[in-house]
Amino acid sequence: MAAIASQTRDNGVFEICVVPDNLGRVTIGQPLHLSVLSPDVWIALVEAHFVVEKYSQPSPTSLTIVVKNVCIEQMNPNDR
């Protein structure tokens, strides 16, 4: 996440699947979704590096997180 934040200069959107995939084991013999975490964990991970404008869970399987154009690492600590 820190690497993504360090390269981000504009607003961004994370679209995250929060359940294991169905095709990886069938097609390549291993899961495609390597970081299956709960929505709360994903939000905390993103908030550690970005200013989160909003988030929603449009379905039980996905999470959308919208971030502002300032990453936490570039902010003045007094503005966090």
Rosetta constraint file for C-alpha pairs under 8 A:
AtomPair CA 1 CA 5 HARMONIC 6.14 0.50
AtomPair CA 1 CA 45 HARMONIC 7.44 0.50
AtomPair CA 1 CA 46 HARMONIC 7.01 0.50
AtomPair CA 1 CA 49 HARMONIC 6.80 0.50
AtomPair CA 2 CA 6 HARMONIC 6.08 0.50
AtomPair CA 2 CA 49 HARMONIC 6.24 0.50
AtomPair CA 3 CA 7 HARMONIC 6.56 0.50
AtomPair CA 4 CA 8 HARMONIC 6.25 0.50
AtomPair CA 5 CA 49 HARMONIC 6.15 0.50
AtomPair CA 5 CA 50 HARMONIC 6.79 0.50
AtomPair CA 5 CA 71 HARMONIC 5.65 0.50
AtomPair CA 5 CA 72 HARMONIC 7.91 0.50
AtomPair CA 5 CA 73 HARMONIC 7.77 0.50
AtomPair CA 6 CA 71 HARMONIC 7.25 0.50
AtomPair CA 6 CA 73 HARMONIC 7.56 0.50
AtomPair CA 8 CA 12 HARMONIC 7.83 0.50
AtomPair CA 8 CA 69 HARMONIC 7.33 0.50
AtomPair CA 8 CA 70 HARMONIC 7.92 0.50
AtomPair CA 8 CA 71 HARMONIC 7.26 0.50
AtomPair CA 9 CA 69 HARMONIC 5.79 0.50
AtomPair CA 9 CA 70 HARMONIC 6.95 0.50
AtomPair CA 10 CA 68 HARMONIC 7.19 0.50
AtomPair CA 10 CA 69 HARMONIC 4.36 0.50
AtomPair CA 10 CA 70 HARMONIC 7.45 0.50
AtomPair CA 11 CA 66 HARMONIC 7.53 0.50
AtomPair CA 11 CA 67 HARMONIC 5.70 0.50
AtomPair CA 11 CA 68 HARMONIC 4.69 0.50
AtomPair CA 11 CA 69 HARMONIC 4.19 0.50
AtomPair CA 11 CA 70 HARMONIC 7.73 0.50
AtomPair CA 12 CA 66 HARMONIC 5.88 0.50
AtomPair CA 12 CA 67 HARMONIC 5.21 0.50
AtomPair CA 12 CA 68 HARMONIC 6.69 0.50
AtomPair CA 12 CA 69 HARMONIC 7.17 0.50
AtomPair CA 13 CA 64 HARMONIC 6.91 0.50
AtomPair CA 13 CA 65 HARMONIC 5.64 0.50
AtomPair CA 13 CA 66 HARMONIC 4.53 0.50
AtomPair CA 13 CA 67 HARMONIC 6.20 0.50
AtomPair CA 14 CA 63 HARMONIC 7.87 0.50
AtomPair CA 14 CA 64 HARMONIC 5.67 0.50
AtomPair CA 14 CA 65 HARMONIC 5.04 0.50
AtomPair CA 14 CA 66 HARMONIC 6.46 0.50
AtomPair CA 15 CA 62 HARMONIC 6.98 0.50
AtomPair CA 15 CA 63 HARMONIC 5.85 0.50
AtomPair CA 15 CA 64 HARMONIC 4.67 0.50
AtomPair CA 15 CA 65 HARMONIC 6.62 0.50
AtomPair CA 16 CA 62 HARMONIC 5.56 0.50
AtomPair CA 16 CA 63 HARMONIC 5.07 0.50
AtomPair CA 16 CA 64 HARMONIC 6.33 0.50
AtomPair CA 17 CA 33 HARMONIC 7.87 0.50
AtomPair CA 17 CA 36 HARMONIC 7.39 0.50
AtomPair CA 17 CA 61 HARMONIC 5.67 0.50
AtomPair CA 17 CA 62 HARMONIC 4.47 0.50
AtomPair CA 17 CA 63 HARMONIC 6.34 0.50
AtomPair CA 18 CA 36 HARMONIC 5.46 0.50
AtomPair CA 18 CA 37 HARMONIC 5.85 0.50
AtomPair CA 18 CA 38 HARMONIC 6.04 0.50
AtomPair CA 18 CA 39 HARMONIC 6.67 0.50
AtomPair CA 18 CA 60 HARMONIC 7.97 0.50
AtomPair CA 18 CA 61 HARMONIC 5.35 0.50
AtomPair CA 18 CA 62 HARMONIC 5.61 0.50
AtomPair CA 18 CA 63 HARMONIC 6.93 0.50
AtomPair CA 19 CA 33 HARMONIC 7.98 0.50
AtomPair CA 19 CA 36 HARMONIC 5.90 0.50
AtomPair CA 19 CA 37 HARMONIC 7.67 0.50
AtomPair CA 19 CA 61 HARMONIC 5.69 0.50
AtomPair CA 19 CA 62 HARMONIC 7.84 0.50
AtomPair CA 20 CA 31 HARMONIC 7.39 0.50
AtomPair CA 20 CA 32 HARMONIC 7.98 0.50
AtomPair CA 20 CA 33 HARMONIC 5.99 0.50
AtomPair CA 20 CA 36 HARMONIC 6.27 0.50
AtomPair CA 21 CA 31 HARMONIC 6.55 0.50
AtomPair CA 21 CA 32 HARMONIC 6.33 0.50
AtomPair CA 21 CA 33 HARMONIC 6.01 0.50
AtomPair CA 22 CA 26 HARMONIC 7.58 0.50
AtomPair CA 22 CA 31 HARMONIC 7.92 0.50
AtomPair CA 23 CA 27 HARMONIC 5.90 0.50
AtomPair CA 23 CA 31 HARMONIC 7.56 0.50
AtomPair CA 23 CA 32 HARMONIC 7.56 0.50
AtomPair CA 24 CA 28 HARMONIC 5.52 0.50
AtomPair CA 24 CA 29 HARMONIC 6.09 0.50
AtomPair CA 24 CA 30 HARMONIC 5.22 0.50
AtomPair CA 24 CA 31 HARMONIC 4.47 0.50
AtomPair CA 24 CA 32 HARMONIC 4.96 0.50
AtomPair CA 25 CA 29 HARMONIC 3.97 0.50
AtomPair CA 25 CA 30 HARMONIC 4.37 0.50
AtomPair CA 25 CA 31 HARMONIC 5.49 0.50
AtomPair CA 25 CA 32 HARMONIC 7.93 0.50
AtomPair CA 26 CA 30 HARMONIC 7.73 0.50
AtomPair CA 37 CA 41 HARMONIC 6.21 0.50
AtomPair CA 37 CA 42 HARMONIC 6.50 0.50
AtomPair CA 38 CA 42 HARMONIC 6.39 0.50
AtomPair CA 39 CA 43 HARMONIC 6.11 0.50
AtomPair CA 39 CA 63 HARMONIC 6.53 0.50
AtomPair CA 40 CA 44 HARMONIC 6.26 0.50
AtomPair CA 41 CA 45 HARMONIC 6.18 0.50
AtomPair CA 42 CA 46 HARMONIC 6.19 0.50
AtomPair CA 43 CA 47 HARMONIC 5.98 0.50
AtomPair CA 43 CA 65 HARMONIC 7.45 0.50
AtomPair CA 44 CA 48 HARMONIC 6.21 0.50
AtomPair CA 45 CA 49 HARMONIC 7.19 0.50
AtomPair CA 46 CA 50 HARMONIC 5.85 0.50
AtomPair CA 46 CA 52 HARMONIC 7.42 0.50
AtomPair CA 47 CA 51 HARMONIC 6.09 0.50
AtomPair CA 47 CA 52 HARMONIC 5.99 0.50
AtomPair CA 48 CA 72 HARMONIC 7.04 0.50
AtomPair CA 49 CA 71 HARMONIC 5.77 0.50
AtomPair CA 49 CA 72 HARMONIC 4.88 0.50
AtomPair CA 49 CA 73 HARMONIC 6.60 0.50
AtomPair CA 50 CA 67 HARMONIC 6.22 0.50
AtomPair CA 50 CA 68 HARMONIC 7.12 0.50
AtomPair CA 50 CA 70 HARMONIC 6.60 0.50
AtomPair CA 50 CA 71 HARMONIC 4.40 0.50
AtomPair CA 50 CA 72 HARMONIC 5.06 0.50
AtomPair CA 51 CA 67 HARMONIC 5.60 0.50
AtomPair CA 51 CA 68 HARMONIC 5.52 0.50
AtomPair CA 51 CA 69 HARMONIC 7.78 0.50
AtomPair CA 51 CA 70 HARMONIC 6.48 0.50
AtomPair CA 51 CA 71 HARMONIC 6.30 0.50
AtomPair CA 51 CA 72 HARMONIC 6.54 0.50
AtomPair CA 52 CA 65 HARMONIC 7.05 0.50
AtomPair CA 52 CA 66 HARMONIC 6.03 0.50
AtomPair CA 52 CA 67 HARMONIC 4.41 0.50
AtomPair CA 52 CA 68 HARMONIC 6.24 0.50
AtomPair CA 53 CA 65 HARMONIC 7.79 0.50
AtomPair CA 53 CA 66 HARMONIC 5.54 0.50
AtomPair CA 53 CA 67 HARMONIC 5.16 0.50
AtomPair CA 53 CA 68 HARMONIC 5.92 0.50
AtomPair CA 54 CA 65 HARMONIC 6.08 0.50
AtomPair CA 54 CA 66 HARMONIC 5.34 0.50
AtomPair CA 54 CA 67 HARMONIC 7.14 0.50
AtomPair CA 55 CA 63 HARMONIC 7.31 0.50
AtomPair CA 55 CA 64 HARMONIC 5.48 0.50
AtomPair CA 55 CA 65 HARMONIC 4.30 0.50
AtomPair CA 55 CA 66 HARMONIC 6.01 0.50
AtomPair CA 56 CA 63 HARMONIC 5.97 0.50
AtomPair CA 56 CA 64 HARMONIC 5.34 0.50
AtomPair CA 56 CA 65 HARMONIC 6.67 0.50
AtomPair CA 57 CA 61 HARMONIC 7.95 0.50
AtomPair CA 57 CA 62 HARMONIC 5.86 0.50
AtomPair CA 57 CA 63 HARMONIC 4.50 0.50
AtomPair CA 57 CA 64 HARMONIC 6.13 0.50
AtomPair CA 58 CA 62 HARMONIC 6.40 0.50
AtomPair CA 58 CA 63 HARMONIC 6.64 0.50
AtomPair CA 58 CA 64 HARMONIC 7.39 0.50
AtomPair CA 59 CA 63 HARMONIC 7.50 0.50
AtomPair CA 70 CA 74 HARMONIC 6.86 0.50
AtomPair CA 70 CA 75 HARMONIC 7.00 0.50
AtomPair CA 71 CA 75 HARMONIC 6.71 0.50
AtomPair CA 72 CA 80 HARMONIC 7.38 0.50
AtomPair CA 75 CA 79 HARMONIC 6.65 0.50
AtomPair CA 75 CA 80 HARMONIC 6.91 0.50
AtomPair CA 76 CA 80 HARMONIC 7.00 0.50
